[in-house]
Every structure is written in C-alpha cells, then in structure tokens.
Amino acid sequence: MVVSTGGAPVGAGEDGAPGPVPPEPGGGTRRQVIRALRAGVLAAGLAPALAAFRFPRPGPPPTHHAPDGTAFDLSHRGHRIRGVRTAAPGAADEGRWHVTVDGRPLHLMRRADGSWLSMVDHYCSYPTPLAAARAAVDALAPGDRLRDEEAPAHHGTGRRHEHRGGRHGVRA
Amino acid sequence: MAYVRKDAATLTATEKRRFVNAVLEVKRRGEYDEFVRTHLAYYSSDGERGLRTAHMAPSFLPWHRRFLLDLENALRRVDSSVTLPYWDWTRDRTSRSAPWTDDLMGGNGRSSDHRVTTGPFAHAAGNWPLTVGVTDAEYLTRDLGRRRAPIDLPAKSDLEWALKDPAYDTAPWDSTVTRGFRNKLEGWGTGRGSASWRNHNRVHRWVGGVMLSAASVNDPVFWLHHAFVDLLWSRWQRRHGGARYLPASPPGSGDAQRGRVVARHETLPPWDVTPAELEDVSGIYRYA
C-alpha cells in the first residue's frame, strides 16, 4: 500500500501530478462566453433571442420560449428561470447554455447521454437544460438562493487556484 | 494492525462523541473545507471533455476510498481512536433512525427552510458554518426522504442487482453503461424520474439539501454514506473471488475514452496512487 497519511488532498497541479484536463466544451470556458456576450460580441443568430430576454420585467414573467429553442424565461415555484443557448452558430458544441435562477447563474453539466445536471441537483440528470433548472429550483431549500457571482465558469476543471478565487458558482 | 470501521448504529456514546469532536476540530482547523473543494474540483461529467476520476468513471470507488482515507487520517491526527463509521442504509431507513440522532449527525432540516437545527452540526451551535457552497445558505440543510414528494432509500434488491454483477465495469466506462458493478452502485440509470436514481445517487437524493448538491461533502453524513459504499466494494470483491478493477489497461488509440478514465495501474489524480494499490486495504482497516 502506498496510501500516505499526508494532509488534506489539495495541490494537484502544484506538485506536478496530472490533474484533470479542463473540460471546455466548444473550445472556451463559459466565462469567456459570458465575457464575450457582455462585450457585445454577439453572434448574429443570437441577437434576436437575447433581445427578447435582456430586460427584467416587474412581476412574474409569462412563460416564454424562443421559437427556435435557444432561450426560455418562466416562473417556477416563485423563482424566475431564464436560459439562453450561447453557442455561436456553427460552433462545434451547440449545447452550451447560460441559465440563471432569480438572476444568479446555475451551472449545468452535460452527461454522455445528452442529459443535464446542475450544481444544486448533482446526482441526477434531466433531458433538457430547462428540466434541470426546474429540478434545481425544486431542490433549493425554501428561502435559499444560488450563490451570486460576477462571472460563472465551469467548476470541474481541477484548477484549485480558481476555486479559491470563488469564480465557479461556489463560495470558496 | 488494521483498525476497524463500525456500523454507525452500533457505536457507543463515547465513540460517537469522539468522532463528532474530531470532525468539528478538523472543520475548525480549516482542513474540512479543502475536502469540500476537492470533491467539487474532481467531479467532472462524462458529456464534457477531460479526465474523469471521482464520478461517472471506473475510479469512482478507488477515488472515494482514498478521499475517505485522507479525511480519516485528518480525524486520527486529532484523536487516534477515531475511525469512520458507516451508515447501512439498507437497515437504518428512517429519518429518526441511526445516524440521524442528536449525538451523531443530528436530525432532519426543519420544514420552513430545511435548516438542520439539532445535533452537533446545527448552525446555532456555531461549529458548522458552510463556507464553500453553491447557495447562500451558511447552514447545513437536509430534506430527508424529500417531504414534498417522498422517495425511499435504495431497497436491498437494488443493491443485490449491483452486487451480483461479476464485472467491475464495462466500456465505455461512463454513466451510460448498463452492466458492471461500478455504475450499478454509483447509480446513473437510464430513463426518467425515480427509477433512474439508484443506490449511491439515490441516497444523496434521499438526504437532500446540501447532500444533493455539488458541495455534498458539507454534510458530514457524506462520509458515513461513502464508507458504506466502500464496504460494498469489499463485499463485491469477496463475492466474486477477488475480481479486479477494470479497465486493466488504458483504452486504445482511437477509443473515445482514451485519456478520460484511469486504468488499473495508472495514477489516480489528485494522488500519487493507482486503483490497483487501492484494491486491497486490509492492511489499513476492515469493516465490522
């Protein structure tokens, strides 16, 4: 047995041990995508969908789905769920979504069967990003809210320094 | 001399007190939150790129085995008499049975906000603030059995379905495989709804609250649950004549899983250890 009795299991990548390869579907992090969106670098095909969802409305929103399935905006159990597919047309991975609950980012991960799981409900997956977001709202404790953060990024990178920076949808 | 991990339902009052105190001390030292971060960092999903080690992968079992040993070592630096107890969720199946007692894990979250208000990890006691999490709540939350739409813990038949499979795992070594002990125990099912949450995954869901989230390690019952999962690996090995971890060698060139799973003799990040080296831990601990 070579199991050591060392300290807390941190520091992969600091000691030269191979860490997980950063999963970056589509060739960029979600953070880069959001940054690009904020900078106004909108792919032409996205602009109409985003325009429809840009402005917060007072009161509960009507259930609203973009006709081409690239966005949704609805109220579920008193929480506002919004989602926009952010992959540029022609991108290798068209499945990148930016989903928020009450304006705060809900990180989604993709399973090999194409289904989705969220940071709140992490041990089950759902057929669509909207279904995963509804399930996350269902699993959220009454009165609790997603962690607020400026810019979301994929949390599964194994880059510890980023975790300590608290930029993965995680209070760190 | 190997130490013994015991069924949480059989611990003496002194054993429970010493275990709880060691967990609280590891938390107080700031070591505990590193475990929460590590599990978050290594939970990679199989629909995305990169190496998977902790979940949706054959190394689910050795990864958590080593993760538990690290926590257990941290506890034993505080109190060398302490070992990880396990929660046998095939026997202790209600929100009032072990380990949900005031002298161990504390009870269910209250209905208004799912906040745990009893036991040593209740927020009001001041010893268990959640500092790493996916929501704003700084208190431990649980929703045992999911009150709004009740579900049961895995049945013995669910476990038997996993344990009787003679293959450790099968290609493509991910969450979509329908054969092999590893995924049947980890519990990624096909299909929708309740039937798709099996065994390990279903227990996370049954506990609810932070145990269902990516920061599940925040609930100390994480360790009791995974100690039982770890016991089940040993039980499966015995039943199948010492059957080995698979894959024995890395997927070949051209295989979509190449570089995405850890083979028997490859290093298992974040540690300098291989699954093969974690298959037999009888020199370290055994289960009572």
Interface residues (C-beta under 8 A of the other chain):
Chain A: M1 V2 V3 S4 T5 G6 G7 A8 P9 V10 G11 A12 A17 P18 G19 P20 V21 P22 P23 E24 P25 H107 M109 R110 R111 A112 D113 G114 S115 L117 M119 V120 D121 H122 Y123 C124 S125 P127 D138 A139 L140 A141 P142 G143 D144 R145 L146 R147 D148 H154 H155 G156 T157 G158 R159 R160 H163 R164 H168 G169 V170 R171 A172
Chain B: E31 E34 F35 R37 T38 L40 A41 Y42 Y43 S44 S45 D46 G47 E48 R49 G50 L51 R52 T53 M56 R66 F67 L69 D70 N73 A74 G109 S112 D113 H114 R115 L130 T131 V132 G133 V134 T135 D136 A137 T141 D143 R148 P172 D174 S175 T176 G187 W188 T190 R192 S196 W197 H200 N201 R202 H204 R205 G208 G209 L212 S213 A214 A215 S216 G259 T267 P269 P270 W271 D272 V273 E277 L278 D280 V281 G283 I284
